[in-house]
């Protein structure tokens, strides 16, 4: 079955096309869209594709070693799953699928505060591979409770997301009728009816998507009350004092996610943050942001000797992972790529995406003549 899947879907682009055929239009637009005119999303891809590397030959037989130690944990690969919110909208129980794949294949899975499963459910499924992404609550009590729940559920690393000062407009989603709670219209029912696998899975397995990790802080699970809570409680108040409070309250590895500024990276590291995640939120927040890969080398040069450098935004295959590692990243996370896989293949999607990425990563390392990840930093980059 694995080889048949690889033959049918050998790339993330193949999974993206299949996902588009398999999930309703509103779910597809939520997954695939950026914000504004999607210019930042395009810049991410164009900038990654522009990174050219000079292969080195006559190096004998090469069997790439891609195992990576990060924050005291040994991972089988230098990549993992970036946090994605409202995951169950795109495929029922997607978080469970990805957490199990991560636990089995030993790569990290980052659960979003805005996921549709709770940390108590997902942490044990990840089998020590769980990371937690914090959308910073305004309330110190809720913040401390979320951190404690993540710790008690087995999550090892905390990603503090800083690049969402306000929800972006995401015009494609507006045009597609993406609203929470869903508005039942004849058009919506038609779009669900022509995607029976998604509809049956949602009805039988997943149920109506809910922000289960946050329901503890509300009376009941009414989605309108939840959206009001999220709008008032999450984001919009982040400052350096807040980041220091998180540092004081979380006793594990701490990563600042969404950094594009060297100055901000420097300050976070000086506060004791062990990781900097270079990211523009996959082009979903500010359409005028630079491509994340374009600022990666500068940030890595500034703080890479004192903190681990993580990267996401626009990554669609093993070659992109190689590019990011060569330009200074220690680890790479992917959001949409894994969600394309789950949306396309359901329960097999997480494993299959990981296999595609691993095979592509190893192949491109051999093409370049690199046996280890550190050797990628020595490659000649053509600009």
C-alpha positions as CSV (number, residue, x, y, z in Angstrom):
1,X,0.0,0.0,0.0
2,X,2.8,2.4,0.8
3,X,4.5,2.0,-2.6
4,X,1.2,2.3,-4.4
5,X,0.5,5.6,-2.5
6,X,4.0,6.8,-3.4
7,X,3.4,6.0,-7.0
8,X,0.0,7.7,-7.1
9,X,0.9,10.7,-4.9
10,X,4.7,11.2,-5.2
11,X,4.7,14.9,-4.2
12,X,2.9,17.4,-1.9
13,X,1.5,19.0,-5.1
14,X,-0.3,15.7,-5.9
15,X,-1.8,15.6,-2.4
16,X,-2.9,19.3,-2.8
17,X,-4.8,18.5,-6.0
18,X,-6.5,15.5,-4.4
19,X,-7.4,17.5,-1.3
20,X,-9.0,20.1,-3.5
21,X,-11.2,17.3,-4.9
22,X,-12.1,15.8,-1.6
23,X,-13.1,18.6,0.8
24,X,-15.8,21.3,0.4
25,X,-15.0,24.6,-1.1
26,X,-15.2,26.5,2.2
27,X,-12.8,24.1,3.9
28,X,-10.5,24.2,0.9
29,X,-10.4,28.0,1.0
30,X,-9.7,28.0,4.7
31,X,-6.7,25.7,4.2
32,X,-5.3,27.0,0.9
33,X,-5.8,30.8,1.2
34,X,-3.5,33.5,2.5
35,X,-4.7,37.1,3.0
36,X,-5.1,40.1,0.8
37,X,-4.1,39.2,-2.8
38,X,-2.1,36.2,-1.6
39,X,1.0,38.1,-2.6
40,X,3.0,37.0,0.5
41,X,2.1,33.4,-0.2
42,X,3.5,33.7,-3.7
43,X,6.6,35.5,-2.5
44,X,7.3,32.6,-0.1
45,X,7.2,30.1,-3.0
46,X,9.1,32.3,-5.5
47,X,11.8,33.1,-3.0
48,X,12.3,29.4,-2.0
49,X,12.4,28.3,-5.6
50,X,15.0,31.0,-6.3
51,X,17.5,29.5,-3.9
52,X,19.9,27.5,-6.1
53,X,22.6,25.2,-4.7
54,X,25.7,23.9,-6.5
55,X,26.0,20.0,-6.4
56,X,29.3,18.5,-5.5
57,X,30.2,15.1,-7.1
58,X,32.9,12.4,-6.8
59,X,32.1,11.9,-3.1
60,X,31.6,8.2,-3.2
61,X,28.5,6.4,-1.8
62,X,26.3,8.6,0.4
63,X,23.7,7.5,2.9
64,X,22.4,10.7,4.4
65,X,22.1,10.9,8.2
66,X,19.0,13.1,8.9
67,X,18.4,12.3,12.6
68,X,18.3,15.5,14.5
69,X,18.7,16.4,18.2
70,X,16.7,19.5,19.2
71,X,16.0,20.8,22.7
72,X,17.3,17.6,24.2
73,X,15.0,15.3,22.2
74,X,16.2,13.0,19.3
75,X,14.0,13.2,16.2
76,X,14.2,10.9,13.2
77,X,14.1,13.8,10.8
78,X,14.7,17.6,10.8
79,X,11.1,18.5,10.2
80,X,7.7,18.4,11.9
81,X,4.2,19.7,11.8
82,X,3.5,23.4,12.2
83,X,0.4,24.3,14.2
84,X,-2.8,24.8,12.3
85,X,-6.0,26.2,13.8
86,X,-9.6,24.9,13.3
87,X,-8.0,21.7,11.9
88,X,-11.2,19.6,12.1
89,X,-12.8,21.9,9.5
90,X,-10.4,20.5,6.9
91,X,-10.6,16.9,7.9
92,X,-12.3,15.2,10.9
93,X,-9.9,14.3,13.7
94,X,-7.0,15.6,11.7
95,X,-5.1,16.4,15.0
96,X,-5.3,12.7,16.1
97,X,-4.1,11.5,12.7
98,X,-1.1,13.8,12.8
99,X,-0.2,13.2,16.4
100,X,-0.2,9.4,15.9
101,X,2.0,9.7,12.8
102,X,4.4,12.0,14.7
103,X,4.6,9.6,17.7
104,X,5.2,6.6,15.4
105,X,7.7,8.2,13.1
106,X,9.3,10.4,15.7
107,X,8.9,14.0,14.4
108,X,7.2,16.8,16.4
109,X,3.6,17.7,16.1
110,X,2.6,21.2,17.3
111,X,-0.9,21.5,18.5
112,X,-2.6,25.0,18.2
113,X,-4.4,26.7,21.0
114,X,-7.2,27.1,18.4
115,X,-7.2,23.4,17.4
116,X,-10.4,21.3,17.5
117,X,-9.0,18.8,20.0
118,X,-7.8,19.4,23.5
119,X,-4.2,19.0,24.7
120,X,-5.4,16.3,27.1
121,X,-6.5,14.2,24.1
122,X,-3.6,14.9,21.7
123,X,-0.6,14.9,24.1
124,X,-0.7,11.2,24.9
125,X,-1.2,10.3,21.2
126,X,1.9,12.1,20.2
127,X,4.0,9.8,22.4
128,X,6.5,12.5,23.6
129,X,6.6,14.2,20.2
130,X,4.1,16.9,21.1
131,X,4.7,20.6,21.0
132,X,2.2,23.2,22.0
133,X,1.5,26.5,20.3
134,X,0.3,29.4,22.5
135,X,-1.9,32.1,21.2
136,X,-1.3,34.3,24.2
137,X,-4.4,34.8,26.4
138,X,-4.9,38.2,28.0
139,X,-5.8,36.6,31.3
140,X,-2.7,35.5,33.3
141,X,-4.9,32.8,35.0
142,X,-5.9,31.3,31.6
143,X,-2.3,31.5,30.4
144,X,-0.9,29.7,33.4
145,X,-3.6,27.1,33.1
146,X,-2.9,26.4,29.4
147,X,0.8,26.1,30.2
148,X,0.1,23.7,33.0
149,X,-2.4,21.6,30.9
150,X,0.2,21.4,28.1
151,X,2.9,20.3,30.6
152,X,0.6,17.7,32.2
153,X,-0.4,16.3,28.8
154,X,3.2,15.6,27.8
155,X,4.0,18.5,25.5
156,X,7.7,19.3,25.6
157,X,8.2,22.5,23.7
158,X,6.2,25.7,23.7
159,X,5.8,27.9,20.6
160,X,4.6,31.4,21.5
161,X,3.0,33.0,18.4
162,X,3.6,36.7,18.1
163,X,2.6,37.5,14.6
164,X,-1.2,37.7,15.0
165,X,-1.9,41.1,16.6
166,X,-5.3,40.9,15.1
167,X,-7.2,38.4,12.9
168,X,-6.4,39.1,9.2
169,X,-9.2,39.7,6.7
170,X,-8.5,36.7,4.5
171,X,-10.7,37.8,1.6
172,X,-10.7,34.4,-0.1
173,X,-12.3,32.9,2.9
174,X,-14.9,35.7,3.1
175,X,-15.9,35.1,-0.5
176,X,-16.1,31.3,0.1
177,X,-18.5,31.8,3.0
178,X,-16.1,30.6,5.7
179,X,-17.9,31.6,9.0
180,X,-17.9,30.1,12.5
181,X,-20.3,28.8,13.4
182,X,-21.2,27.6,9.9
183,X,-24.2,29.2,8.3
184,X,-26.4,26.5,6.9
185,X,-27.5,27.5,3.4
186,X,-28.5,25.6,0.3
187,X,-25.1,26.3,-1.3
188,X,-23.3,25.0,1.8
189,X,-25.4,21.9,1.9
190,X,-24.7,21.3,-1.8
191,X,-21.0,21.8,-1.3
192,X,-21.0,19.2,1.5
193,X,-23.2,16.8,-0.5
194,X,-20.7,16.6,-3.4
195,X,-17.9,15.8,-0.9
196,X,-19.4,12.7,0.8
197,X,-16.2,11.4,2.4
198,X,-15.7,14.6,4.3
199,X,-19.3,14.9,5.1
200,X,-19.7,11.4,6.5
201,X,-16.4,11.6,8.4
202,X,-17.5,14.9,9.9
203,X,-20.9,13.6,10.8
204,X,-19.8,10.2,12.2
205,X,-16.3,10.7,13.5
206,X,-15.5,14.3,14.2
207,X,-18.8,16.1,14.7
208,X,-19.2,19.8,14.4
209,X,-15.7,21.5,14.6
210,X,-15.3,23.0,18.0
211,X,-12.4,24.7,19.9
212,X,-12.3,21.9,22.5
213,X,-9.1,23.1,24.1
214,X,-10.7,26.4,25.1
215,X,-14.1,25.1,26.2
216,X,-12.9,24.8,29.8
217,X,-12.9,28.5,30.1
218,X,-16.6,29.0,29.0
219,X,-19.9,27.9,30.3
220,X,-21.0,25.6,27.5
221,X,-19.7,25.1,24.0
222,X,-21.8,27.6,22.0
223,X,-19.6,28.7,19.0
224,X,-20.8,32.3,19.1
225,X,-19.8,32.6,22.7
226,X,-16.5,30.9,21.9
227,X,-15.8,33.3,19.0
228,X,-16.6,36.3,21.3
229,X,-14.2,34.8,23.9
230,X,-11.4,34.3,21.4
231,X,-11.8,37.8,20.1
232,X,-11.6,39.3,23.5
233,X,-9.1,36.9,25.1
234,X,-6.5,35.8,22.6
235,X,-3.9,38.1,21.1
236,X,-3.7,41.9,20.6
237,X,-1.9,42.6,23.9
238,X,1.5,41.0,23.5
239,X,4.5,42.8,24.7
240,X,8.0,42.0,26.1
241,X,6.7,42.0,29.6
242,X,4.2,39.3,28.6
243,X,6.9,37.3,26.9
244,X,9.0,37.4,30.1
245,X,6.0,36.1,32.1
246,X,5.8,33.1,29.8
247,X,9.5,32.5,30.2
248,X,9.1,32.6,33.9
249,X,6.1,30.2,33.9
250,X,7.2,27.6,31.3
251,X,10.1,25.4,32.5
252,X,10.8,23.8,29.1
253,X,12.2,24.9,25.7
254,X,10.5,28.1,24.6
255,X,10.3,29.3,20.9
256,X,9.2,32.7,19.7
257,X,7.2,32.0,16.6
258,X,6.6,34.5,13.8
259,X,9.8,36.4,13.9
260,X,11.0,38.4,10.8
261,X,13.1,41.0,12.6
262,X,16.7,40.5,13.7
263,X,16.2,43.0,16.5
264,X,13.3,41.0,17.9
265,X,15.2,37.8,17.6
266,X,18.1,39.3,19.6
267,X,15.9,40.5,22.4
268,X,14.0,37.2,22.7
269,X,17.2,35.3,23.0
270,X,18.5,37.7,25.6
271,X,15.4,36.9,27.6
272,X,16.1,33.2,27.6
273,X,14.1,32.0,24.6
274,X,15.9,28.9,23.3
275,X,14.4,29.0,19.8
276,X,13.5,31.6,17.2
277,X,11.0,30.5,14.5
278,X,11.4,32.5,11.3
279,X,7.9,32.7,9.8
280,X,5.3,35.0,8.2
281,X,2.4,32.7,9.2
282,X,2.4,31.1,5.8
283,X,1.3,34.4,4.2
284,X,-2.0,34.4,6.2
285,X,-1.5,37.5,8.3
286,X,0.2,40.5,6.5
287,X,0.3,40.4,2.7
288,X,3.1,42.9,2.7
289,X,5.6,40.8,4.7
290,X,8.8,39.6,3.2
291,X,9.3,36.0,2.2
292,X,10.4,34.2,5.3
293,X,13.3,32.5,3.6
294,X,14.7,35.9,2.6
295,X,15.3,37.0,6.2
296,X,16.3,33.6,7.5
297,X,20.1,33.9,6.8
298,X,20.3,37.3,8.6
299,X,18.5,36.1,11.7
300,X,20.4,32.8,11.8
301,X,23.7,34.7,11.6
302,X,22.7,37.1,14.4
303,X,21.4,34.5,17.0
304,X,22.1,31.1,15.6
305,X,25.0,30.5,17.9
306,X,22.8,31.1,21.0
307,X,19.5,29.7,20.0
308,X,18.0,27.1,17.7
309,X,16.6,28.5,14.4
310,X,13.3,27.0,13.2
311,X,11.6,27.9,9.9
312,X,8.3,27.6,8.2
313,X,6.2,29.4,5.5
314,X,5.9,28.1,1.9
315,X,7.7,24.8,2.4
316,X,6.3,22.1,0.0
317,X,8.9,19.4,-0.2
318,X,12.3,18.0,0.8
319,X,14.2,20.4,-1.5
320,X,12.7,23.3,0.4
321,X,13.7,21.7,3.7
322,X,17.3,21.4,2.3
323,X,17.2,25.1,1.2
324,X,16.1,26.2,4.7
325,X,18.7,24.1,6.5
326,X,21.4,25.3,4.2
327,X,20.5,28.9,4.9
328,X,20.7,28.6,8.6
329,X,17.7,26.7,10.0
330,X,18.2,23.9,12.5
331,X,14.6,22.6,12.0
332,X,11.7,23.1,9.6
333,X,8.0,22.9,10.2
334,X,5.2,22.5,7.6
335,X,1.5,23.2,8.1
336,X,-0.3,23.2,4.8
337,X,1.7,20.3,3.4
338,X,0.6,17.9,6.2
339,X,-3.0,19.2,6.0
340,X,-3.1,18.5,2.2
341,X,-2.0,15.0,3.0
342,X,-4.7,14.4,5.7
343,X,-7.4,16.0,3.5
344,X,-6.4,13.9,0.6
345,X,-5.9,10.5,2.3
346,X,-7.5,10.7,5.7
347,X,-5.9,8.5,8.3
348,X,-2.9,7.6,6.0
349,X,-2.1,11.2,5.2
350,X,0.3,12.1,8.0
351,X,2.5,9.0,7.5
352,X,2.5,9.5,3.7
353,X,3.5,13.2,3.8
354,X,6.4,12.3,6.2
355,X,7.5,9.6,3.8
356,X,7.4,11.9,0.8
357,X,9.4,14.6,2.7
358,X,12.0,12.1,4.0
359,X,12.6,10.5,0.6
360,X,12.8,13.9,-1.1
361,X,15.2,15.2,1.6
362,X,17.5,12.3,1.4
363,X,17.5,12.3,-2.4
364,X,18.4,16.0,-2.6
365,X,21.2,15.6,0.0
366,X,22.7,12.9,-2.2
367,X,22.3,15.1,-5.3
368,X,24.2,17.8,-3.4
369,X,26.9,15.4,-2.1
370,X,26.0,15.9,1.5
371,X,26.1,13.1,4.1
372,X,24.9,15.1,7.1
373,X,22.7,18.1,7.8
374,X,25.7,20.3,8.9
375,X,27.3,19.7,5.5
376,X,24.4,21.5,3.9
377,X,25.6,24.7,5.5
378,X,28.8,24.4,3.4
379,X,27.0,24.2,0.1
380,X,27.5,27.0,-2.4
381,X,24.4,29.1,-2.8
382,X,23.7,30.8,-6.2
383,X,21.8,34.0,-5.9
